[in-house]
Amino acid sequence: MPTKKLSFPTTEEFTLSLEYIDDPENPLPIGIPTHIDTITFTKIPRNKTQKLDIDIKGYDQRQMDALLGLYNLTAKPKAIVKLKLGNSGLIEVSGVAEIHYMEQVETKVKVIEEVPIEQNETKEEETEEEGETEGGAEPETEGGEEPADEPETEEDNETKTEAKPTVKKVERWDTKIEWVKKRKEVVLTQTSKRGALPTHLKIKSKDILAVQDQIEESRVKTLKIKNDLESLIYESKQKLSQSNFIQVTNESQREELSTLLSETGEWLEYESEGATYLILNEKTQNLTTLLTPINHRLFEKTNLPIAVEKIRETLADMRDSIQNLSSILQVHEDNITDLTKKINSTLEWVTEKLAENELVPAHEAPSLTTTMLKRKVDNLTIKAKKLFQSPKKKPEKPKPTTPPPSEGESKSEEPGAPPPPEAEKAEEPGSNPEGDKTDL
């Protein structure tokens, strides 16, 4: 949407009035006023010319200045007002103030100073040097004699006479305050005096917006199908010369498709301006009717051999896995035999269909497809899953074993002998088994 910009220097707040132009040729609808809105822009940044006696706890001077809109301005603020027509047909207004100002910035500076060395430090250094010299090993001469003193040269005399340093260099960091020129955009506060629309205008506006949304949706939909049709024509023309495309079509099919592609392409380039979605969709469907069976044959030519090999392996594994299933799960042997027969018949059916498929011309629909194979295998897989979901077999309980009879029992218990008599009942309490004998 177009955007208009107004810019001018100012230091005071200002008011912007928006109105429709009263054009006799394009009059406004009845009930719509010419006045749109009146907007007042405030909080223009000000120059920091005087110190304000305001103290708010928790704020330093810089935060106070930003809060009050005070800056060290180098020029008048430039107000920039933007007017934009939104998607809904309403005017959007925004305003900022562009300012140039100076601000103090603290920087760290490295400083190197020469500091005089105190006498105490010099004496300590000399003492340390002498100690290092005395601690060193003295060279010995032959026979253990001490080395003779060597005569002093002119260089030694010059070294002794050299002046020792009296100052040393010390590094430190200082804080330096500089004035830096900066640029900033401050958002202005705006107050609108636009009144509320009447109820009947609100309802009418909603209806208008709903219609506009439908128009926009239809426009996007039409543009998309137009681009898709253009891509379809380009890709199909590229396929006409490919070897795999030629293998699954004959001369008449390619000629028919080439003619339709050329006619549709010319129409799209020269006559499609203003075409509706329905017309573009009809052109697309005409091409799709010819292309769909050709693309289907291309897909089957590439994927059918792979699918057949994979399905044969799957069915062979399924047949092997159910053979000993009755020894593990509670499955009847008849169910296993029935599923095995169906697997074998499916494998035979695949072999027969492959033989029929070889007799079908490449430019016609194949007699065996990957979809047909998948449907057959899915049915067998469902039945195999039902068998595998059967409960496990319960382990058989071991039969109780009786111990072998002893020698005495084996002689007395002869075949046909009556069972031993039952044990006599226990004597009643108080009875005396030895008659009337009592202890005296």
C-alpha positions in Angstrom: 0.0 0.0 0.0 1.3 3.6 -0.7 2.8 5.6 2.1 2.9 9.4 2.3 5.4 11.2 4.5 5.3 14.7 6.0 8.4 16.2 7.6 9.1 19.7 9.1 11.1 21.1 12.0 9.2 22.0 15.1 9.7 22.5 18.9 6.0 22.6 19.8 3.2 20.1 19.7 1.0 20.2 16.6 -2.3 19.0 15.3 -3.0 17.1 12.0 -6.5 17.2 10.4 -7.5 14.5 7.9 -10.4 15.0 5.5 -11.8 13.4 2.3 -11.8 15.5 -0.8 -15.3 16.4 -1.9 -15.2 15.2 -5.5 -18.4 15.6 -7.4 -17.4 12.9 -9.9 -16.7 10.4 -7.1 -19.0 11.4 -4.2 -18.8 9.8 -0.8 -21.6 7.3 0.2 -24.5 8.9 2.0 -23.8 9.2 5.7 -20.0 9.3 5.4 -18.6 12.6 6.7 -15.8 14.4 4.9 -13.8 14.8 8.1 -11.8 11.7 9.0 -9.9 12.5 12.1 -8.0 15.1 14.1 -4.7 13.9 15.6 -2.6 15.8 18.1 1.1 15.0 18.5 2.8 15.8 21.8 6.0 15.1 23.8 8.3 16.8 21.3 11.9 16.5 22.5 13.2 19.8 24.1 16.5 21.4 24.5 18.2 21.0 27.9 18.7 24.7 28.5 17.9 24.9 32.2 18.2 22.6 35.2 14.9 21.4 36.6 14.5 21.1 40.3 12.9 17.7 40.2 14.2 14.8 42.2 12.8 11.3 41.8 14.4 8.5 43.8 15.9 5.7 41.9 16.7 7.9 38.8 20.0 9.4 37.9 20.3 12.6 35.8 20.5 10.9 32.4 17.4 8.8 33.1 15.6 11.9 34.3 16.5 13.7 31.1 15.2 10.8 28.9 12.1 10.6 31.0 11.3 14.3 30.5 12.5 14.4 26.8 15.4 16.7 27.5 18.5 16.6 25.2 21.5 18.7 24.3 20.1 19.5 20.9 22.2 20.8 18.1 19.2 21.7 15.9 15.5 21.8 16.0 13.7 18.4 16.1 12.3 17.3 12.7 8.8 15.8 13.0 8.1 13.0 10.5 4.4 11.9 10.1 3.6 8.8 8.0 0.2 8.2 6.4 -0.5 4.7 5.1 -3.6 3.2 3.6 -4.1 -0.2 5.2 -5.5 -3.4 3.7 -8.9 -2.7 5.3 -9.1 0.7 3.6 -8.4 2.6 6.8 -5.7 5.3 7.1 -2.9 4.5 9.5 -1.0 7.4 11.0 2.3 7.4 12.9 4.7 10.1 14.0 8.3 10.3 15.2 10.7 13.2 15.9 14.2 12.9 14.5 16.8 14.7 16.7 20.5 15.4 16.7 22.1 15.9 20.1 25.4 15.8 22.0 26.0 13.4 24.8 28.8 12.9 27.2 30.6 9.5 26.8 33.2 8.1 29.2 36.2 6.4 27.7 39.2 4.7 29.3 42.6 6.1 28.4 46.0 4.5 29.1 48.5 6.9 30.6 52.3 6.3 31.2 54.0 8.4 33.8 57.6 8.8 35.0 57.9 8.5 38.7 61.2 9.3 40.6 62.8 6.4 42.3 63.3 6.9 46.0 66.8 6.3 47.6 65.6 3.4 49.7 64.6 1.5 46.6 68.0 2.2 44.9 69.9 0.9 47.9 67.8 -2.2 48.1 68.5 -2.9 44.4 72.3 -2.5 44.9 72.2 -4.8 47.9 70.5 -7.5 45.9 73.1 -7.2 43.1 76.0 -7.5 45.5 74.4 -10.6 47.2 74.0 -12.3 43.8 77.7 -11.5 43.0 79.0 -12.9 46.3 76.9 -16.0 46.1 78.3 -17.0 42.7 81.1 -19.6 42.5 84.6 -18.1 42.2 86.8 -19.6 39.5 89.8 -21.6 40.8 93.3 -21.7 39.3 95.6 -24.6 39.0 97.0 -25.7 42.4 94.1 -24.1 44.3 95.6 -20.7 44.1 93.4 -17.6 44.0 93.2 -15.8 40.7 95.2 -12.7 40.4 93.4 -9.4 40.1 93.0 -8.4 36.5 93.8 -4.8 35.6 90.9 -2.5 35.0 90.2 -1.4 31.5 88.7 1.8 30.2 85.3 0.2 29.6 85.0 -0.8 33.3 85.8 2.7 34.3 83.1 4.1 31.9 80.5 1.6 33.4 81.3 2.7 36.9 81.0 6.3 36.0 77.5 5.9 34.3 74.7 7.5 36.2 72.1 5.2 37.7 68.4 5.7 36.7 66.5 8.0 39.0 63.0 7.6 37.5 60.7 4.7 36.5 57.7 4.4 34.1 54.3 3.5 35.6 51.1 2.7 33.6 47.6 3.6 34.8 44.1 4.0 33.3 42.3 7.4 33.4 38.6 8.1 32.6 38.1 10.6 29.8 34.8 12.4 29.1 34.1 13.4 25.6 31.1 15.0 23.8 29.7 12.8 21.0 27.2 13.8 18.4 24.2 11.3 18.1 21.0 10.8 16.1 17.8 9.3 17.4 14.1 8.9 16.5 11.7 9.5 19.4 8.1 8.2 19.0 5.6 11.0 19.4 2.5 10.6 21.5 -0.7 11.0 19.4 -4.2 11.6 20.5 -7.1 11.0 18.2 -10.6 12.7 18.2 -12.2 10.3 15.8 -15.8 9.6 16.8 -17.5 6.2 16.7 -19.2 5.2 13.5 -23.0 4.8 13.5 -24.2 1.2 13.8 -25.6 1.0 10.3 -22.3 2.1 8.9 -20.4 -0.5 11.0 -22.7 -3.3 9.6 -22.2 -2.0 6.1 -18.5 -1.8 6.5 -18.3 -5.4 7.7 -20.3 -6.6 4.7 -18.0 -4.7 2.3 -14.9 -6.1 4.0 -16.3 -9.7 3.8 -16.9 -9.2 0.0 -13.4 -7.8 -0.4 -11.9 -10.8 1.4 -13.8 -13.2 -1.0 -12.5 -11.3 -3.9 -8.9 -11.4 -2.6 -9.2 -15.2 -1.9 -10.5 -15.8 -5.4 -7.6 -13.7 -6.9 -5.0 -15.7 -5.0 -6.6 -19.0 -5.9 -6.8 -18.1 -9.6 -3.2 -16.9 -9.7 -2.0 -20.2 -8.1 -3.8 -22.5 -10.6 -2.5 -20.3 -13.4 1.1 -20.8 -12.2 0.5 -24.5 -11.7 -0.8 -24.9 -15.2 2.2 -23.1 -16.6 4.6 -25.5 -14.7 2.6 -28.5 -15.8 3.0 -27.5 -19.5 6.7 -26.9 -19.1 7.4 -30.2 -17.3 5.3 -32.2 -19.7 7.1 -30.8 -22.8 10.4 -31.9 -21.2 9.1 -35.5 -20.7 8.1 -35.9 -24.4 11.7 -36.5 -25.4 12.8 -38.7 -22.5 13.4 -42.4 -23.3 11.4 -43.9 -20.4 8.4 -41.7 -21.5 8.7 -43.0 -25.0 8.8 -46.6 -23.8 5.3 -46.4 -22.2 3.6 -44.4 -25.0 3.0 -44.9 -28.7 3.3 -42.3 -31.5 -0.4 -41.3 -31.5 -0.4 -40.7 -27.7 2.6 -38.5 -27.9 1.3 -36.6 -30.8 -2.1 -36.0 -29.1 -0.4 -34.8 -25.9 2.1 -32.6 -27.8 -0.8 -30.9 -29.7 -2.8 -30.2 -26.5 0.3 -28.8 -24.8 1.0 -26.4 -27.6 -2.6 -25.2 -27.8 -2.9 -24.7 -24.0 0.5 -23.0 -23.9 -0.5 -20.5 -26.6 -3.8 -19.8 -25.0 -2.1 -19.2 -21.6 0.3 -16.8 -23.1 -1.9 -14.7 -25.3 -5.6 -15.2 -24.3 -5.6 -16.0 -20.5 -5.8 -12.4 -19.4 -8.8 -12.1 -17.2 -9.6 -15.9 -17.2 -11.5 -17.2 -14.3 -10.6 -20.0 -12.0 -13.2 -22.3 -13.6 -11.7 -21.8 -17.1 -8.1 -22.4 -15.9 -9.2 -25.5 -14.0 -10.9 -26.9 -17.1 -7.7 -26.5 -19.1 -5.7 -28.2 -16.3 -8.2 -31.2 -16.2 -7.9 -31.7 -20.0 -4.1 -32.1 -19.7 -4.4 -34.3 -16.6 -6.7 -36.7 -18.3 -4.0 -37.5 -20.8 -1.0 -37.4 -18.4 -2.4 -39.4 -15.5 -2.4 -42.9 -17.2 1.0 -42.2 -18.8 2.5 -41.3 -15.4 0.9 -44.3 -13.9 2.6 -46.6 -16.4 5.9 -44.9 -15.8 5.5 -45.5 -12.0 4.6 -49.2 -12.5 7.5 -49.8 -14.9 10.0 -48.6 -12.3 8.4 -49.8 -9.0 6.6 -53.1 -9.9 9.8 -55.3 -10.1 11.0 -54.0 -6.7 7.5 -54.6 -5.2 7.2 -58.2 -6.5 10.6 -59.1 -5.1 9.8 -57.6 -1.7 6.4 -59.3 -1.5 7.7 -62.7 -2.4 10.3 -62.4 0.5 7.5 -61.2 2.9 5.2 -64.1 2.0 7.9 -66.7 2.3 8.9 -65.4 5.7 5.3 -65.4 6.8 4.8 -69.0 5.7 7.9 -70.2 7.5 7.0 -68.4 10.7 3.6 -70.0 11.1 4.7 -73.7 10.6 5.6 -74.4 14.2 3.1 -71.9 15.7 0.9 -74.7 17.2 3.6 -75.8 19.5 3.8 -72.4 21.1 0.3 -70.9 20.9 -3.2 -72.2 21.2 -3.7 -72.4 17.4 -5.6 -75.1 15.6 -3.7 -76.9 12.9 -6.5 -76.3 10.4 -6.0 -72.5 10.7 -2.3 -72.8 10.0 -3.0 -75.1 7.0 -5.6 -72.7 5.6 -3.3 -69.7 5.8 -0.4 -71.7 4.3 -2.7 -72.6 1.3 -3.7 -68.9 0.8 0.0 -67.8 0.9 0.9 -70.4 -1.7 -2.0 -69.4 -3.9 -1.1 -65.7 -3.7 2.5 -66.5 -4.8 1.1 -68.5 -7.8 -1.2 -65.6 -8.6 1.7 -63.2 -8.7 3.6 -65.5 -11.1 0.6 -65.8 -13.4 -0.1 -62.0 -13.4 3.6 -61.3 -14.2 3.3 -63.6 -17.2 0.1 -61.8 -18.3 1.8 -58.5 -17.8 4.6 -59.3 -20.2 2.0 -59.9 -23.0 0.4 -56.4 -22.4 1.8 -53.6 -24.7 3.8 -51.0 -22.8 1.5 -48.2 -23.9 -1.6 -49.9 -22.3 -2.6 -50.3 -18.7 -0.7 -53.2 -17.0 -2.5 -56.2 -15.7 -0.6 -56.2 -12.4 0.1 -53.1 -10.3 1.7 -52.3 -7.0 -1.7 -51.4 -5.5 -3.1 -54.9 -6.3 0.0 -56.5 -4.7 -0.4 -54.4 -1.6 -4.0 -55.3 -1.2 -3.3 -59.0 -1.4 -0.5 -58.9 1.1 -2.5 -56.7 3.6 -5.3 -59.3 3.7 -2.8 -62.1 4.5 -1.0 -59.9 7.1 -4.3 -59.3 9.0 -5.0 -63.1 9.2 -1.4 -63.9 10.3 -1.6 -61.2 13.0 -4.8 -62.9 14.4 -2.9 -66.2 14.7 0.1 -64.6 16.4 -2.2 -62.9 18.9 -3.5 -66.2 20.2 -2.9 -67.0 23.8 0.2 -69.1 24.8 -0.1 -72.8 25.4 -0.4 -73.8 29.1 2.4 -76.2 30.2 1.1 -79.8 30.9 1.0 -80.8 34.5 3.3 -83.8 35.3 1.4 -87.0 36.3 1.8 -88.1 40.0 4.2 -91.1 40.4 3.7 -93.7 43.2 6.7 -95.1 45.1 7.6 -98.8 44.4 6.2 -101.2 47.1 8.5 -102.8 49.7 9.3 -106.6 49.8 6.9 -107.4 52.7 4.1 -105.5 51.2 4.6 -107.1 47.8 4.4 -110.6 49.3 1.2 -110.0 51.3 -0.6 -108.0 48.7 -1.1 -110.6 46.0 -3.4 -110.1 43.1 -7.0 -110.7 43.9 -6.4 -110.4 47.7 -9.0 -108.5 49.7 -7.9 -105.0 50.9 -6.5 -104.8 54.4 -9.0 -104.3 57.2 -9.4 -100.8 58.6 -7.5 -99.8 61.7 -9.5 -100.2 64.9 -11.1 -97.2 66.3 -9.2 -95.4 69.0 -10.2 -96.4 72.6 -12.4 -94.1 74.5 -10.8 -92.0 77.2 -10.8 -93.6 80.6 -10.8 -97.2 79.3 -8.2 -99.7 80.6 -6.8 -101.9 77.9 -5.4 -104.4 80.5 -8.7 -105.2 82.1 -9.3 -104.5 85.8 -5.6 -104.3 86.8 -4.9 -101.4 89.0 -1.9 -100.2 90.9 -2.1 -100.7 94.6 
